[in-house]
């Protein structure tokens, strides 16, 4: 089964700073926003509940006042002597007529002074009188008989002397169905016997006046048991049924759902009438203001998040700008280039570190150059000391004497050896100069091999293949001759039979590549490195690196009984040496 491994992506410092800023902002915003929404929702519900409860308390007080006013008017009527006399007369006499007139005046006075009273009725089987607020009744039947035909009478008897409020029973003697009736027995003040019935009809518009300042979205119900006495909206039987069922489980505020629409229910109970005054508020209206605040809060949270994100980008850009400069500085250092024209913000901690870093690097570069110069001068001083031990004039004169003595004795080999050795000394001394040409290095190699062939009876064969364009190029002296000498001494001298040395030179880009190849006995490079031998070759390699840089130097390839190859890489132009502080003269 092939397993797929997901590589974790390494985030940059800029991305980490941005993520840190975003998370540091987002988490508090989410926490504050969530708890803020919950708290705000609770506050809004409590506010609506408290407002509704206060409003219901005011309505309850108004109903108390209204009911007390009606009952006060009823008490005036039932305790009136004129009403008592009117109901107690059984025959039509002048006195009974006067009592009827007094009864009419009293009822007119009650209906006129109470604008919400629609009608007032007193009567029994013998006498009755109905006074409407807008004139006399057009009803020509007996009102008392109609009362007996309804449940009103039984309800009055059950209250044992207390007044009763009626609703939902049509009253033919009053041309209106928008009525609320208050009824009570009229008793003889002396015998306390029932002598008649009092009915006061109230227009339910009195409640409209009570609720005229309520919110248009709020519905007010007045319930007597399960009977709706009043509603300020069109009746919805499904909703009313749900409301009545919900009120069976009393709570301060409840939520009901009717036809997929939610309502908040709150109510209070009137202590006098035992009516339930119910407030029904659409839930969407309650949360409408909350939704607006929530949308505004979300908008503010989003804006805050965007501002935090933009700030994070700006801050990270400022920080990473300094880090980018520091990276450029390090890249220049890797190339061994001089760091210049790079300025960090000194007011920034990273900038201070960067400026100090550049100063230390530049100072270290200066010290490195000075060290190279010191080492070069030390090497030059060693060569100069060696040269000073040899008197050039003495050598030349001695070799010339040897040459002429050999000529006179016809010793041609001795004469040739003296001439070759003279050339070697001349090229080695090079008039005291440290820089020579490739051509001089080749001539020095030829003279050296000529001397060795005289010693070994032409045992060494050699070939030189150097690009002619390189012959005039400048090079530090004593590079190739020591390599050839090493090949003869360690490779060919110990070899049986003839040996061969091949010297090549070519130009590659901005460098000169020389190869010195022999077919001598060879050696194990690892063993030589471990034994710390080959000081002469190491010295040549160090001189090349000091003069030309770390990209130049020498490489040795050798195998036992197969031979040795030495590859030398030096700079092409002398100007490159002068830039490094190397002078041509010792």
ZAMARGU-4260 file (C-alpha; in steps of 0.2 Angstrom, whole numbers, plus 5000, padded with zeros to 4 digits):
<rodrens>
0) 5000/5000/5000 | 5007/5016/4995 | 5009/5029/5009 | 5007/5047/5005 | 5016/5059/5016
5) 5011/5077/5018 | 5025/5089/5019 | 5022/5102/5032 | 5024/5119/5025 | 5037/5130/5033
10) 5029/5147/5037 | 5039/5163/5034 | 5042/5175/5048 | 5030/5187/5039 | 5016/5174/5039
15) 5019/5170/5057 | 5017/5188/5062 | 5001/5190/5052 | 4994/5174/5059 | 4999/5179/5077
20) 4990/5196/5075 | 4975/5188/5066 | 4973/5175/5080 | 4976/5187/5094 | 4962/5198/5087
25) 4950/5185/5080 | 4949/5175/5096 | 4944/5190/5108 | 4932/5196/5095 | 4924/5179/5094
30) 4923/5177/5113 | 4917/5195/5115 | 4905/5194/5101 | 4897/5178/5106 | 4895/5183/5124
35) 4889/5200/5119 | 4876/5193/5107 | 4869/5181/5121 | 4869/5195/5134 | 4861/5207/5122
40) 4848/5195/5118 | 4844/5192/5136 | 4844/5210/5140 | 4832/5213/5125 | 4820/5200/5131
45) 4821/5206/5149 | 4818/5223/5143 | 4803/5218/5133 | 4796/5208/5147 | 4799/5222/5160
50) 4791/5235/5148 | 4776/5223/5145 | 4774/5219/5163 | 4774/5238/5168 | 4762/5241/5154
55) 4751/5227/5160 | 4751/5234/5178 | 4745/5251/5171 | 4731/5242/5162 | 4727/5232/5177
60) 4726/5248/5187 | 4715/5256/5174 | 4703/5241/5174 | 4703/5242/5193 | 4698/5261/5192
65) 4685/5257/5178 | 4677/5242/5187 | 4677/5252/5203 | 4668/5266/5194 | 4655/5255/5187
70) 4652/5246/5203 | 4651/5263/5212 | 4638/5268/5199 | 4629/5252/5202 | 4629/5254/5221
75) 4621/5272/5218 | 4607/5264/5208 | 4603/5249/5219 | 4603/5260/5235 | 4592/5274/5227
80) 4575/5276/5236 | 4568/5281/5219 | 4573/5264/5212 | 4568/5255/5227 | 4551/5263/5226
85) 4549/5261/5208 | 4552/5242/5209 | 4541/5239/5224 | 4525/5247/5216 | 4514/5235/5209
90) 4500/5246/5203 | 4500/5261/5192 | 4497/5277/5202 | 4503/5294/5203 | 4516/5290/5215
95) 4523/5275/5205 | 4523/5287/5190 | 4534/5299/5200 | 4545/5285/5205 | 4547/5280/5187
100) 4551/5298/5182 | 4564/5299/5196 | 4571/5282/5190 | 4573/5289/5173 | 4582/5305/5178
105) 4594/5294/5189 | 4598/5283/5174 | 4600/5297/5162 | 4612/5305/5174 | 4622/5289/5176
110) 4623/5286/5157 | 4627/5304/5153 | 4641/5306/5166 | 4649/5290/5161 | 4652/5291/5142
115) 4658/5272/5141 | 4641/5267/5148 | 4630/5262/5134 | 4614/5258/5143 | 4607/5255/5161
120) 4592/5244/5165 | 4582/5241/5181 | 4567/5230/5182 | 4557/5215/5188 | 4542/5206/5183
125) 4530/5221/5186 | 4541/5236/5182 | 4556/5239/5172 | 4565/5254/5163 | 4579/5254/5150
130) 4589/5270/5147 | 4601/5271/5132 | 4615/5284/5131 | 4609/5289/5114 | 4590/5289/5119
135) 4577/5276/5123 | 4577/5259/5117 | 4567/5253/5102 | 4565/5236/5110 | 4546/5233/5114
140) 4547/5217/5123 | 4550/5213/5141 | 4569/5214/5145 | 4566/5205/5161 | 4559/5190/5152
145) 4574/5190/5141 | 4586/5190/5156 | 4577/5175/5163 | 4579/5166/5147 | 4598/5167/5147
150) 4611/5161/5159 | 4613/5178/5167 | 4600/5175/5181 | 4609/5159/5186 | 4626/5167/5186
155) 4619/5181/5197 | 4612/5169/5209 | 4629/5160/5210 | 4639/5176/5215 | 4628/5178/5231
160) 4626/5197/5230 | 4642/5201/5220 | 4641/5209/5203 | 4644/5199/5188 | 4652/5203/5171
165) 4644/5195/5155 | 4651/5194/5138 | 4646/5184/5122 | 4627/5184/5125 | 4617/5194/5112
170) 4606/5207/5120 | 4591/5211/5109 | 4586/5226/5119 | 4602/5235/5114 | 4607/5237/5096
175) 4626/5233/5098 | 4636/5217/5100 | 4652/5227/5105 | 4645/5226/5123 | 4651/5221/5140
180) 4638/5219/5153 | 4638/5221/5172 | 4624/5214/5182 | 4618/5213/5200 | 4602/5209/5210
185) 4593/5224/5218 | 4588/5220/5235 | 4575/5229/5247 | 4585/5239/5259 | 4574/5234/5273
190) 4570/5216/5270 | 4586/5212/5259 | 4574/5202/5248 | 4577/5202/5229 | 4566/5215/5221
195) 4574/5217/5204 | 4589/5216/5192 | 4602/5229/5187 | 4611/5228/5171 | 4624/5241/5165
200) 4630/5239/5147 | 4647/5246/5144 | 4654/5249/5126 | 4670/5240/5125 | 4678/5255/5116
205) 4683/5260/5134 | 4697/5248/5132 | 4702/5255/5116 | 4705/5271/5125 | 4715/5262/5138
210) 4726/5254/5124 | 4728/5269/5112 | 4746/5272/5116 | 4752/5254/5115 | 4763/5248/5100
215) 4754/5243/5084 | 4762/5226/5084 | 4756/5222/5102 | 4740/5213/5104 | 4730/5215/5121
220) 4718/5202/5126 | 4706/5202/5142 | 4700/5185/5146 | 4687/5179/5159 | 4691/5161/5162
225) 4692/5155/5144 | 4680/5168/5137 | 4688/5183/5127 | 4681/5199/5134 | 4691/5210/5124
230) 4704/5210/5110 | 4711/5225/5100 | 4715/5214/5085 | 4704/5203/5073 | 4701/5187/5082
235) 4712/5172/5077 | 4704/5157/5085 | 4720/5146/5082 | 4730/5159/5091 | 4718/5161/5105
240) 4716/5143/5108 | 4735/5142/5110 | 4736/5157/5121 | 4722/5149/5132 | 4731/5133/5133
245) 4748/5141/5137 | 4740/5151/5151 | 4736/5135/5160 | 4755/5134/5165 | 4758/5151/5173
250) 4774/5159/5169 | 4780/5177/5168 | 4784/5176/5150 | 4782/5162/5137 | 4784/5159/5119
255) 4771/5151/5108 | 4771/5146/5090 | 4755/5148/5079 | 4755/5144/5061 | 4775/5144/5061
260) 4775/5161/5069 | 4782/5164/5086 | 4774/5176/5099 | 4780/5181/5116 | 4766/5180/5129
265) 4765/5190/5145 | 4750/5192/5157 | 4743/5198/5173 | 4727/5194/5183 | 4716/5208/5189
270) 4712/5205/5208 | 4694/5212/5207 | 4687/5204/5192 | 4699/5189/5190 | 4702/5194/5172
275) 4718/5189/5164 | 4726/5204/5154 | 4737/5196/5141 | 4750/5204/5130 | 4754/5195/5114
280) 4770/5202/5105 | 4776/5195/5088 | 4794/5188/5092 | 4801/5195/5076 | 4796/5212/5082
285) 4805/5209/5098 | 4821/5203/5090 | 4820/5216/5076 | 4829/5229/5085 | 4841/5216/5092
290) 4844/5210/5074 | 4849/5228/5069 | 4861/5229/5084 | 4868/5212/5080 | 4871/5217/5062
295) 4879/5233/5067 | 4890/5223/5080 | 4895/5210/5067 | 4899/5225/5055 | 4910/5233/5068
300) 4918/5216/5072 | 4922/5213/5054 | 4929/5231/5052 | 4939/5228/5068 | 4946/5212/5061
305) 4950/5220/5044 | 4959/5234/5053 | 4969/5222/5063 | 4973/5212/5048 | 4979/5227/5038
310) 4989/5233/5053 | 4997/5215/5054 | 5002/5216/5036 | 5010/5234/5039 | 5019/5229/5054
315) 5025/5213/5047 | 5031/5222/5031 | 5041/5234/5042 | 5049/5220/5052 | 5052/5209/5037
320) 5059/5223/5027 | 5074/5224/5040 | 5076/5205/5039 | 5076/5206/5020 | 5090/5218/5021
325) 5099/5207/5033 | 5097/5192/5021 | 5104/5203/5006 | 5119/5207/5017 | 5122/5189/5021
330) 5121/5184/5002 | 5134/5198/4999 | 5145/5191/5013 | 5144/5173/5005 | 5150/5180/4989
335) 5164/5189/4998 | 5158/5206/4992 | 5160/5222/5000 | 5144/5227/5009 | 5139/5245/5005
340) 5124/5256/5001 | 5113/5246/5014 | 5106/5256/5028 | 5096/5248/5042 | 5083/5258/5052
345) 5093/5263/5067 | 5077/5265/5077 | 5073/5247/5076 | 5081/5233/5086 | 5084/5222/5071
350) 5091/5238/5062 | 5103/5241/5076 | 5109/5223/5075 | 5110/5224/5056 | 5121/5240/5056
355) 5132/5232/5069 | 5133/5216/5059 | 5138/5226/5043 | 5151/5236/5053 | 5159/5220/5060
360) 5159/5211/5043 | 5167/5226/5034 | 5180/5227/5048 | 5183/5209/5047 | 5185/5210/5028
365) 5198/5224/5030 | 5207/5213/5043 | 5207/5198/5032 | 5215/5208/5017 | 5228/5215/5029
370) 5231/5197/5035 | 5233/5191/5017 | 5245/5205/5013 | 5255/5201/5029 | 5256/5183/5024
375) 5261/5187/5006 | 5274/5199/5013 | 5280/5185/5024 | 5282/5173/5010 | 5290/5186/4999
380) 5302/5190/5013 | 5307/5171/5014 | 5310/5171/4996 | 5320/5187/4997 | 5330/5180/5011
385) 5334/5165/5001 | 5339/5175/4986 | 5350/5186/4997 | 5360/5171/5002 | 5365/5169/4984
390) 5376/5181/4975 | 5370/5182/4958 | 5386/5189/4951 | 5396/5175/4959 | 5385/5162/4952
395) 5385/5169/4934 | 5404/5171/4934 | 5407/5153/4941 | 5395/5145/4929 | 5403/5155/4914
400) 5420/5149/4920 | 5414/5131/4920 | 5406/5133/4903 | 5422/5140/4895 | 5433/5126/4904
405) 5421/5113/4897 | 5422/5120/4880 | 5441/5120/4880 | 5441/5102/4886 | 5428/5098/4873
410) 5416/5092/4887 | 5400/5097/4878 | 5388/5089/4891 | 5397/5099/4905 | 5395/5115/4895
415) 5377/5112/4892 | 5373/5108/4910 | 5382/5124/4915 | 5371/5135/4903 | 5355/5126/4909
420) 5359/5129/4927 | 5363/5147/4923 | 5346/5150/4915 | 5338/5142/4930 | 5346/5154/4942
425) 5343/5168/4931 | 5324/5164/4929 | 5323/5160/4948 | 5330/5176/4953 | 5320/5186/4940
430) 5329/5202/4944 | 5321/5201/4961 | 5303/5202/4955 | 5289/5191/4962 | 5279/5190/4945
435) 5285/5182/4930 | 5278/5176/4913 | 5271/5159/4908 | 5285/5158/4895 | 5299/5161/4908
440) 5291/5147/4918 | 5291/5135/4903 | 5309/5140/4899 | 5314/5136/4917 | 5306/5119/4916
445) 5315/5115/4900 | 5332/5120/4908 | 5328/5109/4923 | 5324/5094/4912 | 5340/5096/4902
450) 5350/5095/4917 | 5341/5080/4923 | 5343/5071/4906 | 5362/5074/4907 | 5362/5066/4924
455) 5351/5051/4919 | 5357/5049/4901 | 5342/5056/4893 | 5330/5045/4903 | 5316/5058/4904
460) 5306/5062/4888 | 5294/5077/4889 | 5282/5087/4879 | 5275/5104/4882 | 5258/5109/4874
465) 5254/5127/4880 | 5242/5139/4872 | 5253/5152/4864 | 5241/5166/4869 | 5246/5161/4887
470) 5265/5163/4885 | 5264/5182/4888 | 5252/5181/4903 | 5259/5186/4920 | 5260/5173/4934
475) 5268/5171/4951 | 5285/5163/4949 | 5291/5145/4954 | 5274/5136/4950 | 5278/5124/4936
480) 5297/5120/4939 | 5294/5113/4957 | 5280/5102/4950 | 5292/5095/4937 | 5305/5093/4950
485) 5293/5083/4961 | 5288/5072/4947 | 5307/5068/4943 | 5312/5065/4961 | 5297/5055/4967
490) 5291/5047/4951 | 5303/5045/4937 | 5320/5043/4947 | 5314/5027/4955 | 5306/5020/4939
495) 5315/5007/4929 | 5317/5012/4911 | 5313/5029/4903 | 5300/5041/4910 | 5289/5054/4902
500) 5282/5071/4907 | 5268/5080/4898 | 5265/5098/4902 | 5249/5107/4895 | 5241/5124/4897
505) 5225/5131/4892 | 5213/5145/4895 | 5196/5141/4903 | 5185/5156/4906 | 5195/5168/4917
510) 5208/5156/4923 | 5223/5147/4916 | 5224/5128/4919 | 5241/5119/4919 | 5243/5100/4920
515) 5259/5091/4924 | 5258/5073/4920 | 5271/5059/4923 | 5271/5040/4921 | 5281/5037/4937
520) 5278/5025/4951 | 5264/5036/4958 | 5259/5036/4976 | 5243/5034/4988 | 5237/5052/4990
525) 5228/5047/5007 | 5244/5039/5014 | 5254/5055/5009 | 5240/5066/5017 | 5241/5056/5033
530) 5260/5056/5034 | 5259/5075/5032 | 5273/5074/5018 | 5273/5084/5002 | 5277/5101/5010
535) 5283/5108/4994 | 5267/5105/4985 | 5257/5112/5000 | 5267/5127/4999 | 5264/5130/4981
540) 5245/5127/4984 | 5245/5140/4998 | 5254/5153/4988 | 5241/5151/4974 | 5227/5153/4986
545) 5235/5168/4994 | 5238/5177/4978 | 5222/5172/4968 | 5209/5167/4981 | 5200/5152/4987
550) 5193/5147/4970 | 5211/5144/4964 | 5224/5131/4969 | 5231/5114/4965 | 5224/5096/4964
555) 5234/5080/4964 | 5228/5064/4956 | 5240/5049/4958 | 5239/5030/4958 | 5253/5018/4962
560) 5263/5011/4947 | 5251/5022/4936 | 5258/5039/4937 | 5253/5056/4944 | 5244/5071/4937
565) 5245/5088/4945 | 5232/5101/4940 | 5235/5120/4943 | 5222/5133/4942 | 5228/5152/4943
570) 5220/5168/4938 | 5221/5174/4920 | 5225/5193/4922 | 5238/5201/4933 | 5225/5215/4937
575) 5216/5203/4948 | 5231/5201/4958 | 5234/5220/4960 | 5216/5222/4966 | 5220/5210/4980
580) 5234/5221/4986 | 5248/5211/4978 | 5263/5221/4971 | 5273/5215/4957 | 5290/5219/4965
585) 5297/5210/4980
</rodrens>
